Amino acid sequence: MPPADAHAHVTDLAAFVAASPSSFHAAHEVSRRAVAAGFSDLSESDAWPAGPGRHVVVRDGAAIAWVVPVGAGPTTPVTVLGTHTDSPGFTLKPTPDASRAGWRQASVEVYGGPLLNSWLDRELALAGRVATRDGEHLVRTGPLLRIPQLAIHLDRQANDGLALDKQRHTQPVWGIGDAPGLLAAVVDGVCDPADVLGWDLSVVDTQEARVFGADDELFASPRLDNLLSTHAALTALLATEPDVITVLAAFDHEEVGSATRSGAAGPFLQDVLSRIRSGLGADGEQAHRALASSLCVSSDVGHSVHPNYAERHDPGTVPVAGGGPILKINANQRYATDAAGAALWQAACERAGVPSQAFVSNNAVPCGSTIGPITATRLGLRTVDVGVPILSMHSARELCAVVDPWYLTRAMAAVLSPAP
């Protein structure tokens, strides 16, 4: 049976996921929780306070929260916890209404690399933001859409190898007939659909996260990639009193390459760090000296060994659910971990009393990447890539052990806390 603290942690994680159906909602929830903990909510277009303080700023679907401790100066190092707020799935196209064969359908575009079959036969919602003549609004519907699978009677080979065409086979139904009106259903009670001039809307699963399995050891949820890490980093930031500048950088658009104004390849983090340094009176040389002593912990979920496909994993490095956070290593620098960063992370896990394990890919199965190499390249920060091992990554519903998000949070808190 997992400890009570681990269960309390995933209960709060489930609430965070429920409040974050889109990256825009996730950024808002990060800000809301930070403000509730005493942070001030800043606007990028305003002057920022100088010196010590606790602040948060939102840019589209990304949020950065930071703490400048009393006594911080021009060369005080910074520790960054880097995560992302977006998840793979579908987004609504500019012409949202479609109809075929007597069904109302939504026109959607694939976002990132979802496991398409996992989205079939689920009650789905739309969530995100709409831009109107007088500003922006966060919106979310109840269950509204469904991507229906073809019956086995009409595809006798479906169980021998299901192949979904990304255009023809992924368009959801949401009603009967051919009358338009999807956008009106999305903004009902929020604004007049005639005032909507643009939107960023994602398709999201409506099934709630839950604990299950033997001794309640397992946790299933949508969007664990990567709200799990965002929640862990925020929880750690709010729970520590650091002696260096500490930052949560929750970026958008990691699933599609990060090359946006709110992604890790964009200027958001650099902009915030520059303004913090300016408020501390740092000149260019002092800012560089501070970065040379700084650290970024890039956290994203990783792969637990799959019991039904064990041959897809490295035979000598076998991360398992419940075994603690993973340290991600890749010789081709798809992850940014090096020996020095690995030592810092392992020491933090030891201080936190948290087990840790390594992850490396099977040589015949290329791995993905994270914000880690991007942040290291942009800022020159020493960076270590870590995460939690999960099953069903990029599914509409992913799976981890109950204890691992709690372990990750404790290890992050140890990174942020002064070493004894």
LONUMI-928529 format. One record per residue (C-alpha): residue number from 1; residue in three letters; chain; x, y, z. Coordinates in steps of 0.25 Angstrom, whole numbers, plus 5000, padded with zeros to 4 digits. Each point is the difference from the previous one (the first is absolute). Layout:
[rec NUM,ALA,A,[X,Y,Z]] ...
end
This chain:
[rec 1,MET,A,[5000,5000,5000]] [rec 2,PRO,A,[5006,5014,4996]] [rec 3,PRO,A,[5002,5010,5011]] [rec 4,ALA,A,[4989,5009,5004]] [rec 5,ASP,A,[5008,5012,4995]] [rec 6,ALA,A,[5001,4994,4986]] [rec 7,HIS,A,[4985,4998,4999]] [rec 8,ALA,A,[4998,5014,5005]] [rec 9,HIS,A,[5010,5005,4989]] [rec 10,VAL,A,[4993,4992,4989]] [rec 11,THR,A,[4986,5005,5005]] [rec 12,ASP,A,[5006,5014,4998]] [rec 13,LEU,A,[5006,4997,4987]] [rec 14,ALA,A,[4986,4995,4995]] [rec 15,ALA,A,[4994,5013,5004]] [rec 16,PHE,A,[5011,5007,4992]] [rec 17,VAL,A,[4998,4992,4988]] [rec 18,ALA,A,[4985,5002,5001]] [rec 19,ALA,A,[5002,5015,5001]] [rec 20,SER,A,[5010,5000,4988]] [rec 21,PRO,A,[4993,4994,4987]] [rec 22,SER,A,[5008,5009,4991]] [rec 23,SER,A,[5014,5006,5001]] [rec 24,PHE,A,[4993,5014,5002]] [rec 25,HIS,A,[4992,4994,5012]] [rec 26,ALA,A,[5013,4994,5006]] [rec 27,ALA,A,[5007,5013,4999]] [rec 28,HIS,A,[4988,5007,5007]] [rec 29,GLU,A,[5000,4989,5011]] [rec 30,VAL,A,[5015,5002,5002]] [rec 31,SER,A,[4998,5015,5002]] [rec 32,ARG,A,[4987,4998,5009]] [rec 33,ARG,A,[5007,4990,5009]] [rec 34,ALA,A,[5013,5009,5001]] [rec 35,VAL,A,[4991,5012,5003]] [rec 36,ALA,A,[4993,4992,5011]] [rec 37,ALA,A,[5013,4997,5006]] [rec 38,GLY,A,[5004,5015,5001]] [rec 39,PHE,A,[5007,5002,4986]] [rec 40,SER,A,[4996,5013,4993]] [rec 41,ASP,A,[4995,4999,4986]] [rec 42,LEU,A,[5008,5008,4990]] [rec 43,SER,A,[4997,5005,4986]] [rec 44,GLU,A,[5011,5001,4990]] [rec 45,SER,A,[4996,5013,4995]] [rec 46,ASP,A,[5001,5007,5014]] [rec 47,ALA,A,[5013,5004,5008]] [rec 48,TRP,A,[5004,4988,5009]] [rec 49,PRO,A,[5004,5002,5015]] [rec 50,ALA,A,[5015,4999,5002]] [rec 51,GLY,A,[5007,4992,5011]] [rec 52,PRO,A,[4995,4988,5009]] [rec 53,GLY,A,[4986,4995,4997]] [rec 54,ARG,A,[4991,4989,4995]] [rec 55,HIS,A,[4993,5002,4986]] [rec 56,VAL,A,[4993,4993,4989]] [rec 57,VAL,A,[4998,5004,4985]] [rec 58,VAL,A,[4991,4993,4989]] [rec 59,ARG,A,[5003,5001,4986]] [rec 60,ASP,A,[4989,4993,4992]] [rec 61,GLY,A,[5001,4985,5004]] [rec 62,ALA,A,[5013,5002,5008]] [rec 63,ALA,A,[5003,5004,5014]] [rec 64,ILE,A,[5012,5004,5007]] [rec 65,ALA,A,[5000,5002,5015]] [rec 66,TRP,A,[5013,5003,5008]] [rec 67,VAL,A,[5005,5004,5014]] [rec 68,VAL,A,[5011,5010,5002]] [rec 69,PRO,A,[5005,4998,5015]] [rec 70,VAL,A,[5004,5011,5009]] [rec 71,GLY,A,[5015,5002,4998]] [rec 72,ALA,A,[5000,4997,4986]] [rec 73,GLY,A,[5010,5008,4991]] [rec 74,PRO,A,[5005,5002,4986]] [rec 75,THR,A,[5007,4986,5000]] [rec 76,THR,A,[4991,4992,5008]] [rec 77,PRO,A,[4998,4987,4992]] [rec 78,VAL,A,[4986,4995,4995]] [rec 79,THR,A,[4994,4986,5001]] [rec 80,VAL,A,[4989,4998,4989]] [rec 81,LEU,A,[4990,4989,5000]] [rec 82,GLY,A,[4996,4998,4986]] [rec 83,THR,A,[4987,4993,4995]] [rec 84,HIS,A,[4989,5002,4989]] [rec 85,THR,A,[4985,5002,5001]] [rec 86,ASP,A,[4996,4994,4986]] [rec 87,SER,A,[4996,4986,4997]] [rec 88,PRO,A,[4998,4992,4987]] [rec 89,GLY,A,[4986,4999,4994]] [rec 90,PHE,A,[4992,5008,4990]] [rec 91,THR,A,[4997,5015,4998]] [rec 92,LEU,A,[4988,5006,4994]] [rec 93,LYS,A,[5002,5005,4985]] [rec 94,PRO,A,[4996,5014,4995]] [rec 95,THR,A,[4988,4995,4994]] [rec 96,PRO,A,[4994,4992,5011]] [rec 97,ASP,A,[4987,4995,4995]] [rec 98,ALA,A,[4999,4988,4990]] [rec 99,SER,A,[4989,4990,4997]] [rec 100,ARG,A,[5000,4987,4993]] [rec 101,ALA,A,[4989,4989,4998]] [rec 102,GLY,A,[4990,5006,5010]] [rec 103,TRP,A,[5010,5003,5011]] [rec 104,ARG,A,[5005,5013,5006]] [rec 105,GLN,A,[5015,5000,5001]] [rec 106,ALA,A,[5012,5008,5005]] [rec 107,SER,A,[5012,5003,4991]] [rec 108,VAL,A,[5012,4997,5008]] [rec 109,GLU,A,[5015,5000,4998]] [rec 110,VAL,A,[5010,4990,5006]] [rec 111,TYR,A,[5009,5007,5010]] [rec 112,GLY,A,[5013,4994,5003]] [rec 113,GLY,A,[5001,4984,5000]] [rec 114,PRO,A,[4988,4995,5007]] [rec 115,LEU,A,[4997,4985,5001]] [rec 116,LEU,A,[4988,5001,4991]] [rec 117,ASN,A,[4993,4988,5003]] [rec 118,SER,A,[4999,5004,5015]] [rec 119,TRP,A,[4991,5011,4996]] [rec 120,LEU,A,[4989,4991,4994]] [rec 121,ASP,A,[4987,4998,5007]] [rec 122,ARG,A,[5002,5010,5011]] [rec 123,GLU,A,[4991,5012,5004]] [rec 124,LEU,A,[5009,5012,4997]] [rec 125,ALA,A,[4999,5015,5003]] [rec 126,LEU,A,[5006,5013,4994]] [rec 127,ALA,A,[5008,5009,5008]] [rec 128,GLY,A,[5010,5012,4998]] [rec 129,ARG,A,[4998,5014,4997]] [rec 130,VAL,A,[4992,5009,4991]] [rec 131,ALA,A,[5004,5014,4996]] [rec 132,THR,A,[4988,5010,4998]] [rec 133,ARG,A,[4999,5015,4997]] [rec 134,ASP,A,[5002,5003,5014]] [rec 135,GLY,A,[5010,4990,5005]] [rec 136,GLU,A,[5003,4986,5003]] [rec 137,HIS,A,[4992,4989,5007]] [rec 138,LEU,A,[5003,4987,5005]] [rec 139,VAL,A,[4989,4989,4996]] [rec 140,ARG,A,[4997,4986,5003]] [rec 141,THR,A,[4988,4991,4996]] [rec 142,GLY,A,[4995,4988,5006]] [rec 143,PRO,A,[5000,4987,4992]] [rec 144,LEU,A,[4997,5004,4986]] [rec 145,LEU,A,[5008,4992,4990]] [rec 146,ARG,A,[5003,4985,4997]] [rec 147,ILE,A,[5009,4994,4990]] [rec 148,PRO,A,[4992,4987,4996]] [rec 149,GLN,A,[5007,4988,4996]] [rec 150,LEU,A,[4996,4991,4989]] [rec 151,ALA,A,[4992,4988,5004]] [rec 152,ILE,A,[5008,4987,4999]] [rec 153,HIS,A,[4989,4994,4991]] [rec 154,LEU,A,[5004,5011,4990]] [rec 155,ASP,A,[5015,4998,5002]] [rec 156,ARG,A,[5003,4985,5003]] [rec 157,GLN,A,[5015,5003,5000]] [rec 158,ALA,A,[5000,5011,5010]] [rec 159,ASN,A,[5006,4991,5011]] [rec 160,ASP,A,[5011,4996,4991]] [rec 161,GLY,A,[5005,5014,4998]] [rec 162,LEU,A,[4992,5013,5002]] [rec 163,ALA,A,[5004,5011,4990]] [rec 164,LEU,A,[4994,5013,5002]] [rec 165,ASP,A,[5001,5011,4989]] [rec 166,LYS,A,[5003,5013,5008]] [rec 167,GLN,A,[4990,5008,4991]] [rec 168,ARG,A,[4989,4990,4997]] [rec 169,HIS,A,[4999,4992,5013]] [rec 170,THR,A,[5002,5010,5011]] [rec 171,GLN,A,[4989,5011,4998]] [rec 172,PRO,A,[4990,4999,5012]] [rec 173,VAL,A,[4985,5000,4999]] [rec 174,TRP,A,[4992,5009,5009]] [rec 175,GLY,A,[4986,5000,4995]] [rec 176,ILE,A,[4990,4995,4989]] [rec 177,GLY,A,[4997,5008,4988]] [rec 178,ASP,A,[5008,5011,4993]] [rec 179,ALA,A,[4997,5013,5007]] [rec 180,PRO,A,[5013,5008,5004]] [rec 181,GLY,A,[5001,5005,5014]] [rec 182,LEU,A,[5012,4993,5007]] [rec 183,LEU,A,[5007,5013,5004]] [rec 184,ALA,A,[4987,5005,5006]] [rec 185,ALA,A,[4999,4988,5008]] [rec 186,VAL,A,[5015,5002,5005]] [rec 187,VAL,A,[4997,5015,5004]] [rec 188,ASP,A,[4986,4998,5006]] [rec 189,GLY,A,[4999,5008,5012]] [rec 190,VAL,A,[5013,5007,4998]] [rec 191,CYS,A,[4999,5009,4988]] [rec 192,ASP,A,[4992,5003,4988]] [rec 193,PRO,A,[5006,4990,4989]] [rec 194,ALA,A,[4999,5012,4990]] [rec 195,ASP,A,[5010,5007,5008]] [rec 196,VAL,A,[5010,4989,4999]] [rec 197,LEU,A,[5012,5003,4991]] [rec 198,GLY,A,[5010,4989,5002]] [rec 199,TRP,A,[5002,4988,5009]] [rec 200,ASP,A,[5010,4990,5005]] [rec 201,LEU,A,[4991,4988,5004]] [rec 202,SER,A,[5005,4986,5004]] [rec 203,VAL,A,[4992,4987,5000]] [rec 204,VAL,A,[5001,4994,5014]] [rec 205,ASP,A,[4996,4987,5007]] [rec 206,THR,A,[4989,5002,5010]] [rec 207,GLN,A,[5003,4987,5009]] [rec 208,GLU,A,[5005,5004,5014]] [rec 209,ALA,A,[5013,4996,5005]] [rec 210,ARG,A,[5000,4989,5010]] [rec 211,VAL,A,[5007,4990,5009]] [rec 212,PHE,A,[4998,4986,4998]] [rec 213,GLY,A,[5007,4986,5000]] [rec 214,ALA,A,[5006,4991,5011]] [rec 215,ASP,A,[5001,5008,5013]] [rec 216,ASP,A,[4996,5012,4992]] [rec 217,GLU,A,[5014,5001,4995]] [rec 218,LEU,A,[4997,5005,4986]] [rec 219,PHE,A,[4996,5014,4994]] [rec 220,ALA,A,[4993,5002,4987]] [rec 221,SER,A,[4998,5014,4994]] [rec 222,PRO,A,[4999,5008,4988]] [rec 223,ARG,A,[5012,5009,4997]] [rec 224,LEU,A,[5010,4995,5009]] [rec 225,ASP,A,[5009,5004,4989]] [rec 226,ASN,A,[5004,5010,5006]] [rec 227,LEU,A,[4990,5005,5010]] [rec 228,LEU,A,[5006,4990,5010]] [rec 229,SER,A,[5013,5008,4999]] [rec 230,THR,A,[4994,5013,5000]] [rec 231,HIS,A,[4992,4997,5013]] [rec 232,ALA,A,[5012,4994,5006]] [rec 233,ALA,A,[5009,5012,4997]] [rec 234,LEU,A,[4990,5010,5005]] [rec 235,THR,A,[4997,4992,5013]] [rec 236,ALA,A,[5015,5000,5003]] [rec 237,LEU,A,[5002,5015,4997]] [rec 238,LEU,A,[4989,5004,5009]] [rec 239,ALA,A,[5005,4991,5011]] [rec 240,THR,A,[5014,5004,5001]] [rec 241,GLU,A,[5008,5012,5005]] [rec 242,PRO,A,[5012,5001,4991]] [rec 243,ASP,A,[5013,5008,5002]] [rec 244,VAL,A,[5002,5001,4984]] [rec 245,ILE,A,[4990,5006,4990]] [rec 246,THR,A,[4990,4988,4997]] [rec 247,VAL,A,[4991,5000,4987]] [rec 248,LEU,A,[4989,4991,4995]] [rec 249,ALA,A,[5000,5001,4985]] [rec 250,ALA,A,[4988,4993,4994]] [rec 251,PHE,A,[5001,5001,4985]] [rec 252,ASP,A,[4989,4998,4989]] [rec 253,HIS,A,[5002,4993,4987]] [rec 254,GLU,A,[5010,4989,5004]] [rec 255,GLU,A,[4993,4990,4993]] [rec 256,VAL,A,[5001,5007,4987]] [rec 257,GLY,A,[5015,5005,5001]] [rec 258,SER,A,[4999,5011,5010]] [rec 259,ALA,A,[5004,5011,4989]] [rec 260,THR,A,[4989,5010,5004]] [rec 261,ARG,A,[5000,5013,5009]] [rec 262,SER,A,[4995,4991,5011]] [rec 263,GLY,A,[5008,4988,4998]] [rec 264,ALA,A,[5014,4996,5005]] [rec 265,ALA,A,[5007,5004,4987]] [rec 266,GLY,A,[4993,5014,5001]] [rec 267,PRO,A,[5005,5012,5009]] [rec 268,PHE,A,[4990,4999,5012]] [rec 269,LEU,A,[5010,4994,5010]] [rec 270,GLN,A,[5012,5009,4995]] [rec 271,ASP,A,[4990,5012,5001]] [rec 272,VAL,A,[4996,4997,5014]] [rec 273,LEU,A,[5015,4997,5005]] [rec 274,SER,A,[5005,5013,4994]] [rec 275,ARG,A,[4989,5008,5007]] [rec 276,ILE,A,[5003,4994,5013]] [rec 277,ARG,A,[5015,5003,4998]] [rec 278,SER,A,[4997,5014,4996]] [rec 279,GLY,A,[4992,5001,5013]] [rec 280,LEU,A,[5012,4996,5008]] [rec 281,GLY,A,[5009,5010,4993]] [rec 282,ALA,A,[5009,4990,4992]] [rec 283,ASP,A,[5008,5004,4989]] [rec 284,GLY,A,[5003,4990,4988]] [rec 285,GLU,A,[5012,4994,5006]] [rec 286,GLN,A,[4993,4997,5013]] [rec 287,ALA,A,[4988,4994,4993]] [rec 288,HIS,A,[5010,4991,4993]] [rec 289,ARG,A,[5007,4996,5013]] [rec 290,ALA,A,[4986,4997,5006]] [rec 291,LEU,A,[4996,4991,4989]] [rec 292,ALA,A,[5013,4992,5001]] [rec 293,SER,A,[4997,4996,5014]] [rec 294,SER,A,[4985,4997,4997]] [rec 295,LEU,A,[4992,4987,4997]] [rec 296,CYS,A,[4988,4996,4992]] [rec 297,VAL,A,[4993,4987,5004]] [rec 298,SER,A,[4991,4996,4988]] [rec 299,SER,A,[4989,4991,5004]] [rec 300,ASP,A,[4991,4992,4990]] [rec 301,VAL,A,[4994,4986,5001]] [rec 302,GLY,A,[5008,4989,4995]] [rec 303,HIS,A,[4998,4985,4997]] [rec 304,SER,A,[4998,4989,5010]] [rec 305,VAL,A,[5004,4987,4995]] [rec 306,HIS,A,[4987,4994,4993]] [rec 307,PRO,A,[4998,4985,5005]] [rec 308,ASN,A,[4993,4996,4986]] [rec 309,TYR,A,[5011,5007,4992]] [rec 310,ALA,A,[5013,4998,5009]] [rec 311,GLU,A,[5008,4998,4987]] [rec 312,ARG,A,[4998,5015,4996]] [rec 313,HIS,A,[5008,5005,5012]] [rec 314,ASP,A,[5015,4999,5003]] [rec 315,PRO,A,[5003,4987,5006]] [rec 316,GLY,A,[5009,5005,5011]] [rec 317,THR,A,[4993,5012,5005]] [rec 318,VAL,A,[4986,4997,5004]] [rec 319,PRO,A,[4992,5011,5006]] [rec 320,VAL,A,[4988,4996,5007]] [rec 321,ALA,A,[4987,5007,5005]] [rec 322,GLY,A,[5002,5002,5015]] [rec 323,GLY,A,[5015,5000,5000]] [rec 324,GLY,A,[5001,5015,5001]] [rec 325,PRO,A,[5004,5011,4990]] [rec 326,ILE,A,[5008,4997,4988]] [rec 327,LEU,A,[5013,5007,4996]] [rec 328,LYS,A,[4999,5001,4984]] [rec 329,ILE,A,[5013,4997,4993]] [rec 330,ASN,A,[5003,5001,4985]] [rec 331,ALA,A,[5013,4999,4993]] [rec 332,ASN,A,[4995,5008,4988]] [rec 333,GLN,A,[4995,5011,5010]] [rec 334,ARG,A,[4985,4998,4998]] [rec 335,TYR,A,[5001,5002,5015]] [rec 336,ALA,A,[5009,5011,5006]] [rec 337,THR,A,[5005,4992,5012]] [rec 338,ASP,A,[5015,4999,5002]] [rec 339,ALA,A,[5009,4994,5011]] [rec 340,ALA,A,[5000,5013,5008]] [rec 341,GLY,A,[4985,5002,4999]] [rec 342,ALA,A,[4997,4985,5003]] [rec 343,ALA,A,[5009,5001,5013]] [rec 344,LEU,A,[4991,5013,5004]] [rec 345,TRP,A,[4987,4992,4998]] [rec 346,GLN,A,[5005,4988,5007]] [rec 347,ALA,A,[5004,5008,5012]] [rec 348,ALA,A,[4987,5007,5001]] [rec 349,CYS,A,[4993,4986,4999]] [rec 350,GLU,A,[5008,4995,5012]] [rec 351,ARG,A,[4997,5012,5008]] [rec 352,ALA,A,[4986,4999,4998]] [rec 353,GLY,A,[5000,4985,5003]] [rec 354,VAL,A,[4995,4997,4986]] [rec 355,PRO,A,[5003,4987,4992]] [rec 356,SER,A,[5005,5004,4986]] [rec 357,GLN,A,[5003,4992,4987]] [rec 358,ALA,A,[5006,5002,4986]] [rec 359,PHE,A,[4993,5000,4986]] [rec 360,VAL,A,[5008,4998,4987]] [rec 361,SER,A,[4993,4996,4987]] [rec 362,ASN,A,[5002,4987,4993]] [rec 363,ASN,A,[5010,5003,4989]] [rec 364,ALA,A,[4990,4995,4989]] [rec 365,VAL,A,[4989,5009,5006]] [rec 366,PRO,A,[5003,5015,4998]] [rec 367,CYS,A,[4996,5008,5012]] [rec 368,GLY,A,[4992,5013,5000]] [rec 369,SER,A,[5005,5013,5006]] [rec 370,THR,A,[4996,5010,5010]] [rec 371,ILE,A,[5002,5015,5003]] [rec 372,GLY,A,[5013,4997,5007]] [rec 373,PRO,A,[5009,5001,4988]] [rec 374,ILE,A,[4993,5012,4995]] [rec 375,THR,A,[5001,5008,5013]] [rec 376,ALA,A,[5015,4995,5001]] [rec 377,THR,A,[5002,5005,4986]] [rec 378,ARG,A,[4993,5014,5002]] [rec 379,LEU,A,[5006,5003,5014]] [rec 380,GLY,A,[5012,4992,5002]] [rec 381,LEU,A,[4994,4995,5013]] [rec 382,ARG,A,[5005,4986,5005]] [rec 383,THR,A,[4988,4992,4998]] [rec 384,VAL,A,[4996,4986,5005]] [rec 385,ASP,A,[4988,4993,4994]] [rec 386,VAL,A,[4991,4992,5010]] [rec 387,GLY,A,[4986,4995,5001]] [rec 388,VAL,A,[4990,4989,5004]] [rec 389,PRO,A,[4999,4987,4993]] [rec 390,ILE,A,[4986,4997,4994]] [rec 391,LEU,A,[4993,4991,4991]] [rec 392,SER,A,[4991,5004,4988]] [rec 393,MET,A,[5008,5013,4997]] [rec 394,HIS,A,[4992,5009,4990]] [rec 395,SER,A,[4987,4992,5003]] [rec 396,ALA,A,[4988,5007,5003]] [rec 397,ARG,A,[5001,4994,5014]] [rec 398,GLU,A,[5014,4997,5006]] [rec 399,LEU,A,[5005,4992,5012]] [rec 400,CYS,A,[5010,5001,5011]] [rec 401,ALA,A,[5002,4995,5014]] [rec 402,VAL,A,[4994,5008,5011]] [rec 403,VAL,A,[5013,5002,5007]] [rec 404,ASP,A,[5008,5005,4989]] [rec 405,PRO,A,[4994,5014,4998]] [rec 406,TRP,A,[5002,5002,5015]] [rec 407,TYR,A,[5015,4995,4999]] [rec 408,LEU,A,[5002,5010,4989]] [rec 409,THR,A,[4995,5012,5008]] [rec 410,ARG,A,[5008,4996,5012]] [rec 411,ALA,A,[5013,4999,4991]] [rec 412,MET,A,[4997,5014,4994]] [rec 413,ALA,A,[4998,5006,5013]] [rec 414,ALA,A,[5014,4995,5004]] [rec 415,VAL,A,[5006,5006,4988]] [rec 416,LEU,A,[4993,5014,5004]] [rec 417,SER,A,[5004,4999,5015]] [rec 418,PRO,A,[5013,5003,5005]] [rec 419,ALA,A,[5009,4988,5002]] [rec 420,PRO,A,[5004,4998,5015]] 
end
